[in-house]
Amino acid sequence: MHMTFKIGDKAVYPAHGVGEVTAIENREISGQNQTFYILRILENGMKIMIPTNNVRQVGLREVIDRAKVDKVFEILRLKDLSVDTTTWNRRYREYMEKIKTGSVYEVAEVLRDLYLLKTDKDLSFCELKLLDTAKALLLKELAVAKGCDEVEVENEFESIFQRA
C-alpha cells in the first residue's frame, strides 16, 4: 500500500510529531529525479524532506482518527508500567525506541509510564526531557485528531494523571 499525501494534509513524522505537507517537489539527487513531500512540523516549524517512495521506511503516517483517540486515553489510564525496575538509562533507551516507532500508542505508553514513575521517584534529566517530548507529541496529534486545541487535551491529561 502506497500512502499518498496532498498539500495541506497533516501527517505524523516519528519522534517529531504532526506536520503539514506544505509542498510536493521534484528534485534531482545523484542524477535521479525524485519526488519529495516537504513537511513543516507544527511544533517548531522545522522542515523535513521525505522522498515519496520512502514514506513507509521513515514511518510517515496519517494523523489518527477520532476512534483511535479513545484507545490512546485508555492506555493513559492503565496503571501498570510496561518498564519498571530497570535502571534509568535502560528505561531511557527503551522509551526512546518507543518514541522513534512513531506509534501513537507507544508514545502514550511512554507518557503514562514516566508520569507514574514520577509519582514514585525523581526522574533523571533525560527522563524528564523524554516526558516532555512524549507529552508534546501526543498533545499535538490528539488535538488535531479531535479538532480541538491543545489546552483541552492537556486538561484531560491532567485529570488522568492527578489520580495516578
C-alpha positions in Angstrom: 0.0 0.0 0.0 1.5 3.3 -1.1 0.5 6.2 1.1 -0.1 9.5 -0.6 -0.5 12.9 0.9 -1.7 16.1 -0.7 -0.5 19.7 0.0 -2.3 20.8 3.2 -2.6 17.3 4.6 -1.4 16.7 8.2 0.9 13.7 8.7 2.9 12.4 11.7 6.7 12.0 11.4 8.1 9.7 14.1 9.8 11.5 17.0 9.0 14.9 15.5 5.2 14.9 15.6 2.5 16.3 13.5 3.5 18.2 10.4 1.7 19.7 7.4 2.6 18.9 3.8 3.5 22.3 2.5 4.8 21.3 -0.9 5.5 18.3 -3.2 8.7 18.9 -5.1 10.7 17.1 -7.7 14.5 17.3 -7.2 17.4 15.7 -8.9 19.6 13.8 -6.5 22.6 11.8 -7.7 21.4 12.1 -11.2 18.0 10.7 -10.4 14.7 12.6 -10.3 12.9 12.1 -7.0 9.6 13.5 -5.6 9.6 14.7 -2.1 7.0 15.7 0.4 8.0 18.9 2.2 6.7 18.6 5.7 6.6 21.5 8.2 6.5 20.3 11.8 3.7 22.2 13.6 5.5 22.2 17.0 8.7 24.0 15.9 8.4 24.9 12.2 11.2 22.5 11.2 11.0 21.5 7.5 11.7 17.9 6.6 12.0 16.5 3.0 10.7 12.9 2.7 11.1 11.0 -0.6 7.6 10.0 -1.6 8.8 6.5 -2.3 10.3 6.3 1.2 7.2 7.1 3.2 6.9 3.6 4.7 10.5 3.2 5.7 10.6 6.5 7.6 7.3 5.8 9.3 5.4 8.8 8.0 1.7 8.2 8.7 -1.7 9.9 8.8 -2.9 11.5 12.0 -5.0 9.0 13.9 -8.8 9.2 13.5 -11.3 10.1 16.3 -11.9 6.4 17.1 -8.3 5.8 18.0 -8.2 8.8 20.3 -10.3 6.9 22.9 -7.8 4.0 22.7 -4.9 6.4 23.5 -6.8 7.6 26.6 -7.4 4.0 27.6 -3.6 3.4 27.5 -3.0 6.5 29.5 -5.5 5.4 32.2 -3.8 2.0 32.7 -1.8 1.9 35.9 0.7 -0.8 35.1 4.2 0.1 34.0 5.5 -1.5 30.9 9.1 -0.9 32.0 9.5 -0.9 35.7 12.5 -1.6 37.9 15.3 -1.3 35.3 17.9 1.4 35.6 17.0 4.8 34.3 19.4 4.7 31.4 18.0 1.3 30.2 14.4 2.7 30.6 15.5 5.8 28.7 16.7 3.7 25.8 13.5 1.6 25.7 11.4 4.7 25.9 13.4 6.4 23.1 12.9 3.3 20.9 9.1 3.5 21.5 9.0 7.2 20.6 11.0 6.5 17.4 8.4 4.0 16.2 6.0 6.9 15.7 3.2 4.8 17.1 0.8 7.0 19.0 0.1 4.0 21.3 3.8 3.6 22.1 4.2 7.3 22.8 1.2 7.1 25.1 2.8 4.2 27.0 6.0 6.3 27.4 4.0 9.3 28.7 2.0 7.1 31.1 5.0 5.2 32.4 7.0 8.3 33.1 4.1 10.1 34.8 3.6 7.0 37.0 7.4 6.8 37.7 7.4 10.4 38.6 5.0 9.8 41.4 7.4 7.3 43.0 10.8 8.7 42.3 12.7 11.6 40.9 13.2 11.2 37.2 16.6 11.8 35.6 17.1 14.9 33.5 16.9 12.7 30.4 13.7 11.1 31.5 12.1 14.5 32.2 13.0 15.6 28.7 11.5 12.4 27.3 8.3 13.0 29.3 8.1 16.5 27.8 8.7 15.1 24.3 6.1 12.3 24.7 3.6 14.9 26.0 4.2 17.4 23.2 3.9 14.7 20.5 0.6 13.4 22.0 -0.9 16.8 22.7 -0.4 17.9 19.1 -1.7 14.7 17.5 -4.7 14.3 19.8 -5.7 18.0 19.4 -5.5 17.6 15.6 -7.4 14.3 15.7 -10.1 15.7 17.9 -10.3 19.1 16.2 -9.8 20.9 19.5 -7.0 23.0 21.0 -4.1 21.5 22.9 -5.3 23.0 26.2 -8.3 20.8 26.1 -6.2 17.7 25.6 -3.8 18.8 28.3 -6.7 19.2 30.8 -7.7 15.6 30.0 -4.1 14.5 30.7 -4.1 16.4 34.0 -7.3 14.8 35.1 -6.0 11.3 34.3 -2.6 11.8 35.9 -3.8 13.6 39.1 -5.3 10.2 40.1 -2.0 8.4 39.4 
